[in-house]
Amino acid sequence: MQYLPFHKLPKPVMAIAGATILFGTATPLLKILVDGMAPLFLIALLALGSGTGVLSWRMMNGPRLPATLPRAGKRERYLLAGTVVVGGFVAPVTQCFALTITPAATAALLLNFEIVATVLLAFWVFHEPADKRIGFALILIFAGSILLGWNGESALGISLGALGIILSGFFWGIDNNCMAHITAYPPELIGLYKVIFGGSIAAVLVIVLGEPLPGADLIVLALLTGFFSFGFGLILFIVALRDMGAARAGAIYSAAPFIGCIASLFIFSDPLGSQFWLAVPLFAAGALIVIREQWTRKTFPE
């Protein structure tokens, strides 16, 4: 069994590690923000901050973006449309609305379902490799999701907030796989299309619905969260997805929900019942199996 020393980690692994930290710490920040402003207003501000982060990254790391859309086949255009619509608007809106009625630590753990969606879609739709151990890990994560979200009083047997977070995880899984198989467009261009699409729709809805203006401190926090977590973090994530594949990148990314959960436990004082503590070992075991299966592989992308 061969482990790769940390100081010899290739760039894709470093990229996914950075994205994991940035996305993981975003969950408790989003909970603070969504409790102080309308979810659609939050999406618009995050998009503005994210777009600024993407452009800043491009200015620091290369020439200007192309003025025209690069040539690409029909398949790549469909994948681009999928990631723009699902990752730019559908997934973040679903997650933000679900966060309004879900404790931050619970939501962070439930976001582990993104791993299940990402790996299963990568295996079934895009034919990326997976084995029985990965399958067992996904079963553990799925069981933890059901246990954590279970609500006997609900008609569906699961709380509405938990269902929303799980659904957003499925949408993020679609987004991850679409981004992983787009090679014709620079990562920064993909990121800009996503934030322009999602931010524009959210901004129009904010104006139409007459959503109230939040406080200046929340606006600044939303812009900074967008800049770092969904700007820089998005670029790092796309780079890793392309070089490692959705299944392998998703394995390391599985640490993000636990980072968010730990941060949430320090920030918030939400009461956590027995379901939460029973679900934690299931999530942890599943995530560790996935990470171990990928980390111990003898070959790493350069």
URCOR-V394093 format. One record per pair of residues at least 4 apart in sequence whose ideal C-beta (glycine too) atoms are under 8 Angstrom apart, sorted by the first residue. I is the first residue (numbers start at 1). J is the second residue. D is the distance in whole Angstrom. If there is no record, write none. Layout:
BEGIN
I&J&D / I&J&D
END
This chain:
BEGIN
1&296&5 / 2&296&7 / 2&298&5 / 3&295&7 / 3&296&6 / 4&8&6 / 4&9&6 / 4&13&8 / 4&295&7 / 4&300&6 / 5&9&8 / 9&13&4 / 9&14&6 / 9&17&8 / 9&300&8 / 10&14&7 / 10&300&5 / 10&301&6 / 10&302&5 / 11&15&6 / 11&239&8 / 11&243&8 / 11&302&8 / 12&16&6 / 12&239&7 / 12&240&5 / 12&243&4 / 12&244&5 / 12&249&8 / 12&300&8 / 12&301&5 / 13&17&6 / 13&240&7 / 13&244&8 / 13&252&7 / 13&300&7 / 14&18&7 / 15&19&6 / 15&236&4 / 15&237&7 / 15&239&5 / 15&240&4 / 15&243&8 / 16&20&6 / 16&236&7 / 16&237&7 / 16&240&4 / 16&244&7 / 16&249&5 / 16&252&5 / 16&253&6 / 17&21&7 / 17&252&7 / 18&22&6 / 18&232&8 / 18&233&7 / 18&236&5 / 19&23&6 / 19&233&5 / 19&234&8 / 19&236&4 / 19&237&4 / 19&240&6 / 19&253&7 / 19&256&8 / 20&24&6 / 20&252&6 / 20&253&5 / 20&255&5 / 20&256&5 / 20&259&7 / 21&25&6 / 21&256&8 / 21&259&6 / 22&26&7 / 22&228&6 / 22&229&5 / 22&232&6 / 22&233&3 / 22&236&7 / 23&27&8 / 23&229&6 / 23&233&5 / 23&237&7 / 23&253&7 / 23&256&5 / 23&260&8 / 24&108&8 / 24&255&7 / 24&256&4 / 24&257&7 / 24&258&7 / 24&259&3 / 24&260&5 / 24&263&7 / 25&29&7 / 25&229&7 / 25&259&6 / 25&260&7 / 25&263&6 / 26&30&6 / 26&225&6 / 26&229&4 / 26&230&7 / 26&233&8 / 26&260&7 / 27&31&7 / 27&104&6 / 27&107&6 / 27&108&5 / 27&111&7 / 27&257&8 / 27&260&3 / 27&261&8 / 27&263&7 / 27&264&7 / 28&32&7 / 28&104&5 / 28&108&7 / 28&260&6 / 28&263&5 / 28&264&4 / 28&267&5 / 28&268&7 / 29&33&6 / 29&221&7 / 29&225&5 / 29&229&7 / 30&34&6 / 30&42&7 / 30&95&8 / 30&96&7 / 30&99&6 / 30&225&7 / 31&35&6 / 31&99&6 / 31&104&4 / 31&107&7 / 31&264&7 / 31&268&7 / 32&36&7 / 32&218&8 / 32&221&7 / 32&267&8 / 33&37&6 / 33&42&5 / 33&218&6 / 33&221&6 / 33&222&5 / 33&225&7 / 34&39&6 / 34&42&6 / 34&96&5 / 34&99&5 / 34&100&5 / 35&100&7 / 36&214&6 / 36&215&7 / 36&218&5 / 37&41&5 / 37&42&5 / 37&45&8 / 37&211&8 / 37&212&8 / 37&214&4 / 37&218&6 / 37&222&7 / 38&42&7 / 38&206&7 / 38&209&8 / 38&211&4 / 38&212&7 / 39&43&6 / 39&93&7 / 39&96&4 / 39&97&5 / 39&99&8 / 39&100&7 / 40&44&7 / 40&93&7 / 40&202&5 / 40&205&5 / 40&206&5 / 40&209&7 / 40&211&6 / 41&45&6 / 41&202&8 / 41&206&5 / 41&211&5 / 41&213&8 / 41&214&6 / 42&46&6 / 42&96&6 / 42&222&6 / 43&47&6 / 43&89&7 / 43&92&6 / 43&93&6 / 43&96&6 / 43&198&6 / 43&199&7 / 43&202&4 / 44&48&7 / 44&199&5 / 44&202&4 / 44&203&4 / 44&206&6 / 45&49&6 / 45&219&6 / 45&222&4 / 45&223&6 / 45&226&6 / 46&50&6 / 46&92&7 / 46&195&8 / 46&199&8 / 46&222&6 / 46&225&6 / 46&226&4 / 46&230&6 / 47&51&6 / 47&88&8 / 47&195&4 / 47&196&7 / 47&198&5 / 47&199&3 / 47&200&8 / 47&202&7 / 47&203&8 / 47&226&7 / 48&52&7 / 48&195&8 / 48&199&6 / 48&223&6 / 48&226&6 / 49&53&6 / 49&222&7 / 49&223&4 / 49&224&6 / 49&225&7 / 49&226&2 / 49&227&4 / 49&230&7 / 49&231&6 / 50&54&6 / 50&191&7 / 50&195&5 / 50&199&8 / 50&226&4 / 50&227&7 / 50&230&4 / 50&231&4 / 50&234&7 / 51&55&6 / 51&191&8 / 51&192&6 / 51&195&4 / 51&196&7 / 51&199&7 / 51&226&8 / 51&231&7 / 52&56&6 / 52&223&8 / 52&226&8 / 52&227&6 / 52&231&7 / 53&57&6 / 53&226&7 / 53&227&4 / 53&228&6 / 53&230&7 / 53&231&2 / 53&232&5 / 53&234&8 / 53&235&8 / 54&58&7 / 54&188&5 / 54&191&4 / 54&192&5 / 54&195&7 / 54&231&5 / 54&234&7 / 54&235&6 / 55&59&6 / 55&188&8 / 55&192&7 / 56&60&6 / 56&227&8 / 56&231&7 / 57&61&6 / 57&188&6 / 57&231&7 / 57&232&6 / 57&235&5 / 58&62&6 / 58&64&7 / 58&65&6 / 58&188&5 / 65&186&7 / 65&188&6 / 65&189&6 / 65&192&7 / 66&70&6 / 66&186&8 / 66&189&7 / 69&185&8 / 70&184&5 / 70&185&6 / 70&186&8 / 70&189&8 / 71&184&7 / 72&76&4 / 72&77&6 / 72&80&7 / 72&184&4 / 72&185&7 / 73&77&7 / 73&184&7 / 74&78&6 / 75&79&6 / 76&80&6 / 76&181&8 / 76&182&6 / 76&183&7 / 76&184&5 / 76&185&7 / 77&81&6 / 78&82&6 / 79&83&6 / 79&178&5 / 79&179&8 / 79&181&6 / 79&182&5 / 80&84&6 / 80&178&8 / 80&182&6 / 80&185&6 / 80&190&7 / 80&193&7 / 81&85&6 / 82&86&6 / 82&174&7 / 82&175&8 / 82&178&4 / 83&87&5 / 83&88&7 / 83&175&5 / 83&178&4 / 83&179&5 / 83&182&7 / 83&190&7 / 83&194&7 / 84&88&5 / 84&190&8 / 84&193&5 / 84&194&5 / 84&197&5 / 84&198&8 / 85&89&6 / 85&90&6 / 85&197&7 / 86&90&5 / 86&91&6 / 86&171&5 / 86&174&5 / 86&175&5 / 86&178&7 / 87&91&6 / 87&92&8 / 87&171&8 / 87&172&7 / 87&174&8 / 87&175&3 / 87&178&7 / 87&179&7 / 87&194&5 / 88&92&8 / 88&193&7 / 88&194&4 / 88&195&7 / 88&196&8 / 88&197&4 / 88&198&4 / 89&93&6 / 89&197&6 / 89&198&4 / 89&201&6 / 89&202&7 / 90&94&6 / 90&171&5 / 91&95&6 / 91&168&5 / 91&171&4 / 91&172&5 / 91&174&8 / 91&175&6 / 92&96&6 / 92&168&8 / 92&198&6 / 93&97&6 / 93&198&8 / 93&202&7 / 94&98&6 / 94&164&6 / 94&167&6 / 94&168&4 / 94&171&6 / 95&99&6 / 95&164&7 / 95&165&7 / 95&168&4 / 95&172&8 / 96&100&7 / 97&164&6 / 98&102&6 / 98&107&7 / 98&160&8 / 98&161&5 / 98&162&8 / 98&163&8 / 98&164&3 / 98&165&5 / 98&167&8 / 98&168&6 / 99&104&7 / 99&107&6 / 99&161&8 / 99&165&8 / 100&161&8 / 101&159&8 / 101&160&7 / 101&161&4 / 101&164&8 / 102&106&6 / 102&107&4 / 102&110&8 / 102&159&8 / 102&161&3 / 102&162&7 / 102&164&7 / 102&165&6 / 103&107&7 / 103&264&8 / 103&268&7 / 103&270&4 / 103&272&7 / 104&108&6 / 104&260&8 / 104&264&4 / 104&267&7 / 104&268&5 / 104&270&7 / 105&109&7 / 105&261&5 / 105&264&4 / 105&265&5 / 105&268&7 / 105&270&7 / 105&272&6 / 105&276&7 / 106&110&6 / 106&148&6 / 106&161&8 / 106&162&7 / 106&165&8 / 106&270&8 / 106&272&7 / 106&276&6 / 107&111&7 / 107&161&8 / 107&165&5 / 107&260&8 / 107&264&8 / 108&257&5 / 108&258&8 / 108&259&8 / 108&260&3 / 108&261&4 / 108&263&8 / 108&264&5 / 109&144&7 / 109&148&6 / 109&257&6 / 109&258&8 / 109&261&5 / 109&276&7 / 109&279&6 / 109&280&7 / 109&283&5 / 110&145&6 / 110&148&6 / 110&149&6 / 110&162&6 / 110&165&4 / 110&166&6 / 110&169&7 / 110&257&8 / 111&165&6 / 111&168&8 / 111&169&6 / 111&172&8 / 111&256&7 / 111&257&4 / 111&260&7 / 112&116&7 / 112&141&5 / 112&144&7 / 112&145&7 / 112&169&7 / 112&254&7 / 112&257&5 / 112&283&5 / 112&286&7 / 112&287&7 / 113&117&6 / 113&141&7 / 113&142&7 / 113&145&5 / 113&165&7 / 113&166&5 / 113&169&4 / 113&170&7 / 114&118&6 / 114&169&4 / 114&170&8 / 114&172&4 / 114&173&6 / 114&176&7 / 114&250&8 / 114&253&8 / 114&257&8 / 115&119&6 / 115&138&7 / 115&141&6 / 115&250&5 / 115&251&8 / 115&253&7 / 115&254&5 / 115&286&8 / 115&287&7 / 115&290&6 / 116&120&6 / 116&138&5 / 116&141&5 / 116&142&6 / 116&145&8 / 116&169&7 / 116&173&7 / 117&121&6 / 117&169&6 / 117&170&5 / 117&171&8 / 117&172&7 / 117&173&3 / 117&174&7 / 118&122&6 / 118&172&7 / 118&173&4 / 118&176&5 / 118&177&6 / 118&246&5 / 118&247&7 / 118&250&4 / 118&253&8 / 119&123&6 / 119&130&6 / 119&134&6 / 119&138&6 / 119&246&8 / 119&247&5 / 119&250&6 / 119&251&8 / 119&290&7 / 120&124&6 / 120&138&7 / 120&173&7 / 121&125&5 / 121&126&7 / 121&173&5 / 121&174&7 / 121&176&8 / 121&177&5 / 121&246&7 / 122&126&5 / 122&128&4 / 122&130&8 / 122&177&6 / 122&180&7 / 122&245&7 / 122&246&4 / 122&247&4 / 122&250&7 / 123&127&7 / 123&128&6 / 123&129&8 / 123&130&4 / 123&247&7 / 125&177&7 / 126&177&6 / 126&180&8 / 126&181&6 / 126&246&7 / 128&245&5 / 128&246&7 / 128&247&5 / 129&247&7 / 130&134&5 / 130&135&7 / 130&247&6 / 131&135&7 / 131&293&7 / 132&136&6 / 133&137&6 / 133&289&6 / 133&293&5 / 134&138&6 / 134&247&8 / 134&289&7 / 134&290&6 / 134&293&6 / 135&139&7 / 136&140&7 / 136&289&7 / 137&141&7 / 137&285&8 / 137&286&4 / 137&287&7 / 137&289&4 / 137&290&5 / 137&293&8 / 138&142&6 / 138&286&7 / 138&290&8 / 139&143&6 / 139&286&8 / 140&144&6 / 140&282&5 / 140&283&8 / 140&285&5 / 140&286&4 / 140&289&7 / 141&145&6 / 141&282&7 / 141&283&6 / 141&286&4 / 141&287&7 / 142&146&7 / 143&147&6 / 143&282&5 / 144&148&6 / 144&279&4 / 144&280&8 / 144&282&3 / 144&283&4 / 144&286&7 / 145&149&6 / 145&162&8 / 145&166&6 / 145&279&8 / 146&150&6 / 146&158&7 / 147&275&6 / 147&278&6 / 147&279&5 / 147&282&7 / 148&162&7 / 148&275&6 / 148&276&6 / 148&279&4 / 149&158&4 / 149&159&6 / 149&161&8 / 149&162&3 / 149&163&7 / 149&165&8 / 149&166&7 / 150&157&7 / 150&158&6 / 150&159&8 / 150&275&6 / 151&157&7 / 151&158&6 / 151&159&4 / 151&162&7 / 152&157&7 / 154&158&6 / 154&159&6 / 154&160&7 / 156&163&7 / 158&162&5 / 158&163&5 / 158&166&8 / 159&163&7 / 160&164&6 / 161&165&7 / 162&166&6 / 163&167&6 / 164&168&6 / 165&169&7 / 166&170&7 / 167&171&7 / 168&172&6 / 169&173&6 / 170&174&7 / 171&175&6 / 172&176&6 / 173&177&7 / 174&178&6 / 175&179&6 / 176&180&6 / 176&241&6 / 176&246&5 / 176&249&8 / 176&250&6 / 177&181&7 / 177&246&5 / 178&182&7 / 179&190&6 / 179&237&8 / 179&238&5 / 179&241&5 / 179&242&8 / 179&246&8 / 180&241&4 / 180&242&6 / 180&245&6 / 180&246&4 / 180&249&7 / 181&246&8 / 182&190&6 / 182&242&8 / 183&242&7 / 185&189&5 / 185&190&5 / 186&190&7 / 187&191&6 / 187&234&8 / 187&235&5 / 187&238&4 / 187&239&6 / 187&242&8 / 188&192&6 / 188&235&6 / 189&193&6 / 190&194&7 / 190&238&6 / 191&195&6 / 191&231&7 / 191&234&5 / 191&235&6 / 191&238&7 / 192&196&6 / 193&197&6 / 194&198&6 / 194&234&8 / 195&199&5 / 195&226&8 / 195&230&8 / 196&200&6 / 197&201&7 / 198&202&6 / 199&203&6 / 200&204&6 / 201&205&6 / 202&206&6 / 203&207&7 / 204&208&6 / 205&209&6 / 206&211&5 / 214&218&4 / 214&219&6 / 214&222&8 / 215&219&7 / 216&220&6 / 217&221&6 / 218&222&6 / 219&223&6 / 220&224&6 / 221&225&6 / 222&226&6 / 223&227&6 / 224&228&6 / 225&229&5 / 225&230&7 / 226&230&5 / 226&231&6 / 227&231&5 / 227&232&7 / 228&232&5 / 228&233&7 / 229&233&5 / 230&234&5 / 231&235&7 / 232&236&6 / 233&237&6 / 234&238&6 / 235&239&6 / 236&240&6 / 237&241&6 / 237&249&7 / 237&253&8 / 238&242&6 / 239&243&7 / 240&244&5 / 240&249&5 / 240&252&8 / 241&245&7 / 241&246&6 / 241&249&5 / 243&301&5 / 244&248&4 / 244&249&4 / 244&301&6 / 245&249&7 / 246&250&6 / 247&251&7 / 247&294&8 / 248&252&8 / 248&294&5 / 249&253&6 / 250&254&7 / 250&290&8 / 251&290&5 / 251&291&5 / 251&293&7 / 251&294&4 / 251&295&8 / 252&291&6 / 252&294&7 / 252&295&8 / 254&286&8 / 254&287&4 / 254&290&5 / 254&291&6 / 255&259&6 / 255&287&7 / 255&291&7 / 256&260&6 / 257&261&6 / 257&283&7 / 257&287&8 / 258&262&6 / 258&283&8 / 258&284&7 / 258&287&7 / 259&263&6 / 260&264&6 / 261&265&7 / 262&266&7 / 263&267&6 / 264&268&6 / 264&270&8 / 272&276&4 / 272&277&7 / 273&277&8 / 274&278&6 / 275&279&6 / 276&280&7 / 278&282&8 / 279&283&6 / 280&284&6 / 281&285&6 / 282&286&6 / 283&287&6 / 284&288&6 / 285&289&6 / 286&290&7 / 287&291&6 / 288&292&6 / 289&293&6 / 290&294&7 / 291&295&6 / 292&296&6 / 293&297&8
END
